[in-house]
Amino acid sequence: QTGNSTFNSLTVSAGGGIDINADITTDEGNLALDGDSDDADAVTADDQIDIAAGVTLTSEVDLDLDATTGDVGIGIDAAGVVNLSAKNDVNINDNFTTAGTTTITADSDTIAGGTFALLDARALNTGTNALNVTANDMTFFGTTVSGATTLNAADGVTVNGTFTSSGATVIDTDTDNNGTGDLTATVALSTT
């Protein structure tokens, strides 16, 4: 497929990587992509999800990205600007490296209380590029490295891993102004 695609729901499980060169949208269910479904490092396969620059992935419900072993430790690799959006949850289950502005929106309809999660012992690395995350609430369990960073959450932000931003950082933990949002950090946040 070379053009943008819309599915009711979509689950892709590949033992040797997934290449995404155009936008993918689901209009009824989940969008789940696993570039290393056998969870084994194969010498002949890159075992990662490769996302072309400018691609948008949009889910009507949850968006899950998974590529356990990846290629040289990178499970999910975006070649440039990338946009991830779901009406409910966005889950980054393995190392995710981007080469452009990275925008992640969970709870895009502000109804379902969607969350963003970076799993434990995983890395989200945008280099010096901007990172923008909007969700009902969000949790960064792994390592995050980014340029200018904007985090907007209605019910709070939790950082349980290393978080380093090399640019201006804006964190709003109570976007709905109901007094329930907190910033919980079990480690120091670093901005340079």
C-alpha positions in Angstrom: 0.0 0.0 0.0 1.5 3.4 -1.0 -1.3 5.8 -0.1 -3.0 6.7 3.2 -5.2 3.9 4.5 -8.3 3.7 6.8 -9.4 0.5 8.5 -12.2 -0.3 11.0 -9.4 -1.7 13.2 -5.9 -2.9 12.5 -3.5 -5.3 14.2 -0.2 -6.1 12.4 2.2 -8.6 13.8 5.4 -9.2 11.9 8.4 -11.3 12.9 10.8 -9.2 10.8 9.7 -5.5 11.0 7.1 -3.2 9.6 7.6 -0.2 7.3 5.0 2.6 7.4 5.3 5.1 4.5 1.8 6.7 4.7 -0.9 7.6 7.2 -2.9 4.9 8.9 -6.3 5.5 10.5 -8.7 3.2 12.3 -12.3 4.5 12.4 -13.9 1.9 14.8 -11.3 0.1 16.8 -7.7 -0.3 17.9 -4.5 0.3 15.9 -1.8 -2.2 17.2 1.5 -2.6 15.4 4.1 -5.2 16.5 7.3 -5.2 14.4 8.9 -8.1 16.4 6.0 -10.5 17.2 8.4 -13.4 17.9 10.3 -11.2 20.4 13.5 -12.7 19.0 16.6 -10.9 17.6 16.9 -12.2 14.1 20.2 -11.6 12.2 18.4 -11.4 8.9 15.5 -9.0 9.9 15.5 -5.6 11.4 12.7 -6.4 13.8 11.6 -2.8 14.2 8.8 -0.4 13.1 10.2 2.1 10.6 8.0 5.2 10.2 8.6 7.6 7.3 8.9 11.3 7.9 5.5 13.1 8.1 3.4 10.0 8.9 0.3 10.3 11.2 -1.1 7.2 13.0 -4.6 7.7 14.2 -6.7 5.3 16.3 -10.4 5.5 17.1 -9.6 3.6 20.4 -6.1 2.6 21.5 -2.8 2.9 19.7 0.0 0.4 20.6 3.5 0.3 19.2 5.7 -2.7 20.0 9.0 -4.0 18.6 10.8 -5.8 21.4 14.3 -6.4 20.0 14.4 -3.9 17.2 17.5 -3.1 15.2 20.5 -2.0 17.2 18.3 -1.4 20.2 15.8 0.8 18.4 12.4 -0.8 18.3 10.4 2.0 16.7 12.2 4.5 14.4 10.6 7.6 12.9 12.6 9.2 10.1 11.2 12.7 10.8 8.1 14.5 12.0 5.6 12.0 13.4 2.1 12.3 14.9 0.4 9.6 17.0 -3.2 10.1 18.1 -5.8 8.0 19.8 -9.2 8.7 21.3 -8.2 6.5 24.3 -4.7 5.3 25.1 -1.3 5.6 23.4 1.2 3.0 24.5 4.9 3.0 23.5 6.0 -0.5 24.5 9.6 -0.4 23.2 12.4 2.0 22.4 11.2 4.8 20.2 13.6 7.2 18.4 12.5 10.1 16.1 14.3 12.5 13.9 11.7 15.3 13.9 9.0 16.9 16.0 7.1 14.2 17.8 3.4 14.9 18.7 1.5 12.4 20.7 -2.2 12.8 21.6 -4.1 10.4 23.8 -7.7 11.1 24.7 -8.0 13.1 21.5 -11.8 13.5 22.0 -11.4 14.4 25.8 -14.1 11.9 26.6 -12.6 8.5 27.4 -9.9 9.6 29.8 -7.1 8.3 27.6 -3.5 7.9 28.9 -0.1 8.0 27.4 2.5 5.5 28.7 6.1 4.9 28.0 6.9 1.5 29.5 9.5 0.8 32.1 13.1 0.3 30.8 12.2 1.8 27.4 13.5 5.0 25.8 11.7 7.8 24.0 14.4 9.8 22.2 13.6 12.8 19.9 17.2 14.1 20.1 17.0 17.9 20.0 13.6 17.8 18.3 10.5 18.9 20.0 8.2 16.6 22.0 4.6 17.5 22.5 2.3 15.1 24.5 -1.3 15.7 25.3 -3.4 13.2 27.3 -5.8 12.9 30.2 -2.8 11.6 32.2 0.6 10.4 31.2 3.3 8.2 32.7 7.0 8.1 31.6 8.4 4.9 33.2 11.5 4.8 30.9 14.1 7.2 29.7 13.0 10.3 27.8 15.4 12.6 25.9 14.0 15.5 23.9 14.4 19.1 22.7 11.7 21.6 23.6 9.0 19.8 25.5 5.3 20.5 26.1 3.3 18.1 28.3 -0.4 18.8 28.7 -2.5 16.6 31.0 -5.9 17.0 32.7 -5.2 14.6 35.6 -1.4 14.6 36.0 2.0 13.6 34.8 4.1 10.9 36.4 7.8 10.5 35.7 9.4 7.3 37.1 12.4 7.3 34.8 15.1 9.7 33.5 13.6 12.8 31.7 16.0 15.2 30.0 14.9 18.1 27.8 17.4 20.3 26.0 14.9 23.1 25.2 12.1 25.0 26.9 9.9 22.8 28.9 6.2 23.5 29.6 4.3 21.1 31.9 0.6 21.7 32.6 -0.8 18.9 34.8 -4.3 20.3 35.2 -5.5 21.4 31.7 -9.2 21.0 32.7 -8.6 23.2 35.8 -10.5 20.9 38.2 -7.6 20.8 40.7 -6.8 17.1 40.3 -3.7 17.2 38.2 -0.3 16.7 39.8 3.3 16.3 38.7 4.8 13.2 40.4 8.5 12.7 39.8 10.5 9.9 41.4 13.6 11.2 39.7 14.9 14.7 38.9 13.6 16.3 35.7 16.5 17.9 33.8 16.3 20.8 31.4 19.3 22.3 29.8 
